[in-house]
Amino acid sequence: MHKRTALLAATLAALAATASGRAADSPTAPRPVKLLIISMFGPEAEPWIKPLNLVDKVPVAGLSADYPALLCNADDVCLLTTGMGHANAAASTLAVALAPQLDLRRSYFLIAGIAGIDPAQGTLGSAAWARWLVDFGIAHEIDPREAPAGWKTGYFGVMSKGPGDKPAFDYRTEAFRLDEALLQRVLALSAGTVLADSDKARAYRRLYRERAASQPPRVIQCDTLAGDTWWHGHRLGQHAREWTKLLSDGEGNYCTTQQEDNATYNALLRGQQAGRLDVRRLAVLRTGANFDRPYPGQSAYASLKADSGGFPISTENLYRAGMPWVRDLVARWPEWREGVPTH
């Protein structure tokens, strides 16, 4: 009887040890994320890191070698830096969207980056929340010197007849409309925010005749255009306005030009299709780092290369315009978790 008792005890101990080992080997529960801030390069990311105490590094396979980990804090707010351009943004965002160590089912997403800005809509340092994301690069292009007579531009939609003819959305990424309830909420939260400005930016904006360009920076709502070509000038700027209207059936109001947002949205959409997240929880904030066209008497090339003073204030204003939402989301997470609060 003694030997049987000893054998039973040994067997139970072995089973307990095996179970313990299995528990130790099992993966930990995925880390929940309340808000993922998406920046594209270091200067856009920097303003968030110290104020939000983003000290916890979370490596994710597939991120850029320059930015191989998310930075997170104790409030489950995280920062992703994708690398610049469509390809980097799509690859990095999809890597995070599918990362098994993250729980994004209730997460919100904030694209926060700098951009060129139309002087008819805003100024250096303006913070623009987008309703429409429009791709500027999916198009045919004919050198205007070889374009048919009467054409105002050599750009026109893929497989369309010419300028002004809306293309079929064969790529499925040509234009995206963001969630209106979230847009209105972040606008309300950030309205009245005092944005950074500088003497250099003030002096430069006085060279423009447009009223919006000559005013101090403020929070506004207008739409954003994505394309990896850093275009510049009045004619391309007018095409940007018309292209945004065309692809949004007249709803879109072109304001900022950047490289990544349609690619980032599409990567998040793939994550939604995989059951990992809800892309309706995305907001897009772009701040004016430079004007997209010259002031009177200035050449397009000189404008493109000008040091307008917009860059430092535009990176700072990403944080200033975005933080009211971050604070509210963290403070009222039980409400935000279920959906966009109505007040």
C-alpha positions as CSV (number, residue, x, y, z in Angstrom):
1,M,0.0,0.0,0.0
2,H,2.8,2.4,0.8
3,K,4.5,1.7,-2.6
4,R,1.2,2.3,-4.4
5,T,0.7,5.6,-2.6
6,A,4.2,6.7,-3.5
7,L,3.8,5.7,-7.1
8,L,0.5,7.6,-7.3
9,A,2.1,10.7,-5.8
10,A,4.9,10.5,-8.2
11,T,2.5,10.2,-11.1
12,L,0.5,13.2,-10.0
13,A,3.6,15.2,-9.6
14,A,4.7,14.3,-13.1
15,L,1.4,15.3,-14.6
16,A,1.5,18.6,-12.7
17,A,4.9,19.3,-14.0
18,T,3.9,18.6,-17.5
19,A,0.8,20.8,-17.3
20,S,3.0,23.6,-15.8
21,G,5.4,23.3,-18.6
22,R,2.7,23.5,-21.2
23,A,1.3,26.6,-19.5
24,A,4.8,28.2,-19.6
25,D,5.2,27.4,-23.2
26,S,1.8,28.7,-24.3
27,P,1.7,32.2,-25.8
28,T,0.6,35.1,-23.6
29,A,-2.7,36.8,-24.4
30,P,-2.6,39.3,-27.2
31,R,-1.9,42.9,-26.0
32,P,-5.0,45.1,-26.3
33,V,-4.5,48.4,-28.1
34,K,-6.9,51.3,-27.5
35,L,-5.3,53.7,-30.1
36,L,-2.6,53.1,-32.7
37,I,-1.0,56.3,-33.9
38,I,0.5,55.8,-37.3
39,S,3.4,58.1,-38.3
40,M,5.6,57.7,-41.4
41,F,9.0,58.9,-40.2
42,G,10.9,60.0,-37.2
43,P,10.0,63.7,-37.0
44,E,6.3,62.9,-37.2
45,A,6.7,60.3,-34.4
46,E,8.9,62.3,-32.1
47,P,6.3,64.8,-30.7
48,W,4.2,61.9,-29.2
49,I,6.9,59.9,-27.5
50,K,7.8,61.8,-24.3
51,P,4.3,63.3,-23.6
52,L,2.6,59.9,-23.9
53,N,5.5,58.1,-22.2
54,L,5.8,55.6,-25.0
55,V,8.6,53.6,-23.5
56,D,7.4,50.0,-24.0
57,K,8.9,48.5,-27.2
58,V,6.8,45.8,-28.9
59,P,8.7,44.3,-31.8
60,V,6.6,43.1,-34.7
61,A,7.8,40.9,-37.5
62,G,7.7,42.7,-40.9
63,L,8.2,46.2,-39.8
64,S,10.7,48.6,-41.3
65,A,14.3,48.0,-40.2
66,D,14.5,51.7,-39.3
67,Y,11.4,51.3,-37.0
68,P,11.2,47.6,-36.0
69,A,8.9,48.0,-32.9
70,L,5.8,49.7,-31.8
71,L,6.2,52.1,-28.9
72,C,3.4,51.7,-26.3
73,N,2.4,53.1,-22.9
74,A,0.5,51.9,-19.8
75,D,-2.7,53.2,-21.2
76,D,-2.5,50.9,-24.3
77,V,-1.8,53.7,-26.7
78,C,0.8,52.7,-29.2
79,L,2.8,54.4,-32.0
80,L,3.8,52.8,-35.3
81,T,6.3,54.4,-37.6
82,T,5.9,52.8,-41.1
83,G,8.6,54.4,-43.2
84,M,7.8,56.8,-46.0
85,G,5.9,56.1,-49.2
86,H,3.1,53.8,-50.3
87,A,5.1,50.6,-50.2
88,N,6.5,51.1,-46.7
89,A,3.2,52.3,-45.3
90,A,1.3,49.3,-46.7
91,A,3.9,46.7,-45.6
92,S,4.3,48.0,-42.1
93,T,0.6,48.6,-41.4
94,L,-0.4,45.1,-42.7
95,A,2.3,43.6,-40.5
96,V,0.8,45.2,-37.5
97,A,-2.8,44.4,-38.6
98,L,-2.0,40.7,-38.7
99,A,0.4,40.6,-35.7
100,P,-0.8,37.8,-33.4
101,Q,0.6,39.5,-30.3
102,L,-1.8,42.4,-30.7
103,D,-5.5,42.6,-30.0
104,L,-6.9,45.2,-32.4
105,R,-10.6,44.2,-32.3
106,R,-11.6,47.4,-30.4
107,S,-8.7,49.6,-31.5
108,Y,-8.9,53.1,-33.0
109,F,-6.3,54.3,-35.5
110,L,-4.9,57.8,-36.1
111,I,-2.8,58.5,-39.2
112,A,-0.9,61.6,-38.1
113,G,1.5,63.1,-40.7
114,I,2.7,66.2,-42.4
115,A,1.7,67.3,-45.9
116,G,1.8,70.0,-48.6
117,I,-1.2,72.2,-48.3
118,D,-3.4,74.2,-50.8
119,P,-3.2,77.9,-49.9
120,A,-6.9,78.2,-50.8
121,Q,-7.7,75.9,-47.9
122,G,-5.2,76.4,-45.2
123,T,-1.7,77.6,-44.3
124,L,1.6,76.5,-42.8
125,G,0.8,74.6,-39.6
126,S,-2.9,74.1,-40.3
127,A,-4.2,70.8,-39.0
128,A,-6.7,69.2,-41.4
129,W,-8.9,66.2,-40.6
130,A,-9.9,64.3,-43.8
131,R,-13.2,62.9,-44.9
132,W,-11.9,61.6,-48.2
133,L,-8.7,59.8,-49.1
134,V,-8.0,60.0,-52.8
135,D,-5.1,58.4,-54.7
136,F,-3.3,60.8,-57.1
137,G,-1.0,58.2,-58.6
138,I,-3.3,55.7,-60.2
139,A,-3.7,57.4,-63.6
140,H,-2.5,57.6,-67.2
141,E,0.0,60.3,-67.9
142,I,0.9,61.9,-71.3
143,D,3.4,64.6,-71.4
144,P,1.3,67.8,-71.9
145,R,3.4,68.8,-74.9
146,E,2.1,65.6,-76.6
147,A,-1.4,65.6,-75.3
148,P,-4.4,66.1,-77.6
149,A,-5.3,69.7,-78.4
150,G,-7.5,71.3,-75.8
151,W,-6.5,69.1,-72.9
152,K,-5.7,71.1,-69.7
153,T,-3.6,68.2,-68.3
154,G,-1.9,65.0,-69.4
155,Y,-3.2,63.1,-66.4
156,F,-6.5,61.1,-66.7
157,G,-8.0,58.0,-65.1
158,V,-6.8,54.5,-66.0
159,M,-8.9,53.1,-68.9
160,S,-10.9,56.3,-69.1
161,K,-11.4,58.5,-72.2
162,G,-9.5,61.5,-70.9
163,P,-9.5,64.3,-68.3
164,G,-12.9,64.7,-66.6
165,D,-14.0,61.1,-67.3
166,K,-14.3,59.2,-64.0
167,P,-12.5,55.9,-64.1
168,A,-13.8,52.6,-62.9
169,F,-12.2,51.8,-59.6
170,D,-10.5,48.6,-60.8
171,Y,-7.7,48.9,-58.2
172,R,-10.2,49.2,-55.3
173,T,-7.9,51.8,-53.7
174,E,-8.7,54.9,-55.7
175,A,-10.8,56.6,-53.1
176,F,-12.0,55.9,-49.5
177,R,-14.5,57.8,-47.4
178,L,-13.9,57.8,-43.7
179,D,-16.5,57.3,-41.0
180,E,-18.5,60.5,-40.5
181,A,-19.3,60.0,-36.9
182,L,-15.7,59.6,-35.9
183,L,-14.7,62.6,-38.1
184,Q,-17.2,64.8,-36.4
185,R,-16.2,63.7,-33.0
186,V,-12.5,64.4,-33.5
187,L,-13.3,67.7,-35.1
188,A,-15.4,68.7,-32.1
189,L,-12.7,67.6,-29.7
190,S,-9.9,69.5,-31.4
191,A,-11.9,72.6,-32.4
192,G,-10.3,75.7,-30.8
193,T,-7.0,74.0,-30.1
194,V,-4.2,76.6,-30.1
195,L,-1.7,75.5,-32.7
196,A,2.1,76.2,-32.9
197,D,3.3,79.0,-35.1
198,S,6.6,80.8,-35.8
199,D,7.8,84.2,-37.0
200,K,9.4,82.5,-40.0
201,A,6.1,80.9,-41.0
202,R,4.2,84.1,-40.5
203,A,6.6,86.0,-42.7
204,Y,6.4,83.4,-45.5
205,R,2.6,83.1,-45.5
206,R,2.2,86.9,-45.9
207,L,3.6,86.4,-49.5
208,Y,0.3,84.6,-50.5
209,R,-2.9,86.4,-51.5
210,E,-5.3,83.7,-50.5
211,R,-7.1,84.5,-47.2
212,A,-6.8,81.0,-45.9
213,A,-3.0,81.0,-46.5
214,S,-2.4,84.4,-44.8
215,Q,-4.3,83.4,-41.5
216,P,-2.7,81.7,-38.5
217,P,-2.9,77.9,-38.4
218,R,-6.1,76.3,-37.1
219,V,-7.9,73.0,-37.1
220,I,-9.9,72.6,-40.3
221,Q,-11.7,69.8,-42.3
222,C,-10.7,69.2,-45.9
223,D,-9.5,66.2,-47.8
224,T,-6.2,64.5,-48.6
225,L,-4.5,63.2,-51.8
226,A,-1.9,60.5,-51.8
227,G,0.8,59.8,-54.4
228,D,4.5,59.1,-54.2
229,T,5.4,61.8,-56.7
230,W,6.2,65.1,-54.9
231,W,4.4,67.3,-57.4
232,H,4.3,71.1,-57.2
233,G,2.8,74.1,-58.9
234,H,-0.5,75.8,-60.0
235,R,-1.4,73.5,-62.8
236,L,-0.9,70.3,-61.0
237,G,-2.6,71.9,-58.0
238,Q,-5.6,72.7,-60.0
239,H,-5.6,69.1,-61.3
240,A,-5.5,67.9,-57.7
241,R,-8.6,69.9,-56.9
242,E,-10.5,68.6,-59.9
243,W,-9.3,65.0,-59.5
244,T,-10.5,65.0,-55.9
245,K,-13.9,66.2,-56.9
246,L,-14.1,63.7,-59.8
247,L,-13.2,60.6,-57.7
248,S,-15.5,61.6,-54.8
249,D,-18.5,62.5,-57.0
250,G,-18.2,66.1,-56.0
251,E,-18.0,65.6,-52.3
252,G,-14.3,65.8,-51.7
253,N,-12.5,69.1,-51.1
254,Y,-8.8,68.8,-51.9
255,C,-6.6,70.3,-49.2
256,T,-3.4,68.3,-48.4
257,T,-1.0,66.2,-50.5
258,Q,1.0,63.3,-49.1
259,Q,2.2,59.9,-50.0
260,E,0.8,57.1,-47.9
261,D,-2.8,57.3,-46.7
262,N,-4.6,55.2,-49.3
263,A,-2.0,52.5,-48.9
264,T,-2.4,52.6,-45.1
265,Y,-6.2,52.5,-45.3
266,N,-6.0,49.5,-47.7
267,A,-3.7,47.6,-45.3
268,L,-6.1,48.2,-42.5
269,L,-9.0,47.1,-44.7
270,R,-7.2,43.8,-45.3
271,G,-6.9,43.5,-41.5
272,Q,-10.6,44.0,-41.3
273,Q,-11.3,41.4,-43.9
274,A,-9.2,39.0,-41.8
275,G,-11.4,39.7,-38.8
276,R,-8.7,41.5,-36.9
277,L,-9.9,45.1,-36.7
278,D,-12.6,47.7,-37.8
279,V,-11.3,50.2,-40.4
280,R,-14.2,52.5,-39.6
281,R,-12.3,53.4,-36.5
282,L,-9.7,55.3,-38.5
283,A,-9.2,59.1,-38.5
284,V,-6.6,60.9,-40.6
285,L,-4.9,64.1,-39.6
286,R,-2.5,66.0,-41.9
287,T,-0.7,69.2,-41.1
288,G,0.6,71.8,-43.5
289,A,4.4,71.7,-43.8
290,N,4.7,73.6,-47.0
291,F,2.4,75.1,-49.7
292,D,1.8,73.0,-52.8
293,R,2.2,75.9,-55.2
294,P,4.2,79.2,-55.4
295,Y,3.2,82.7,-54.3
296,P,2.8,85.4,-57.0
297,G,6.1,86.0,-58.8
298,Q,7.8,82.9,-57.4
299,S,8.6,79.9,-59.6
300,A,7.3,76.4,-58.9
301,Y,10.8,75.1,-58.4
302,A,11.7,77.9,-56.0
303,S,8.5,77.2,-54.0
304,L,9.3,73.5,-53.9
305,K,12.7,74.2,-52.5
306,A,11.8,77.0,-50.2
307,D,12.4,76.9,-46.4
308,S,9.0,78.3,-45.4
309,G,9.3,77.6,-41.7
310,G,6.3,75.2,-41.9
311,F,8.1,71.9,-41.0
312,P,8.8,72.4,-37.3
313,I,5.3,73.7,-36.5
314,S,3.6,71.1,-38.6
315,T,5.2,68.2,-36.7
316,E,4.3,69.9,-33.4
317,N,0.7,70.5,-34.5
318,L,0.2,66.8,-35.1
319,Y,0.5,66.3,-31.4
320,R,-1.5,69.5,-30.5
321,A,-4.4,68.7,-32.8
322,G,-4.5,65.0,-32.1
323,M,-4.1,65.0,-28.3
324,P,-7.6,66.1,-27.4
325,W,-8.9,62.9,-28.9
326,V,-6.2,60.8,-27.3
327,R,-7.0,62.2,-23.8
328,D,-10.7,61.7,-24.3
329,L,-10.4,58.2,-25.6
330,V,-8.3,57.1,-22.7
331,A,-10.4,58.9,-20.1
332,R,-13.6,57.5,-21.4
333,W,-12.5,54.2,-22.8
334,P,-15.6,52.2,-21.6
335,E,-17.6,54.4,-23.9
336,W,-15.2,54.6,-26.8
337,R,-14.7,50.8,-26.6
338,E,-18.3,50.3,-27.7
339,G,-18.2,52.9,-30.5
340,V,-17.9,56.6,-31.1
341,P,-19.6,58.5,-28.3
342,T,-22.3,60.9,-29.3
343,H,-21.1,63.6,-27.0
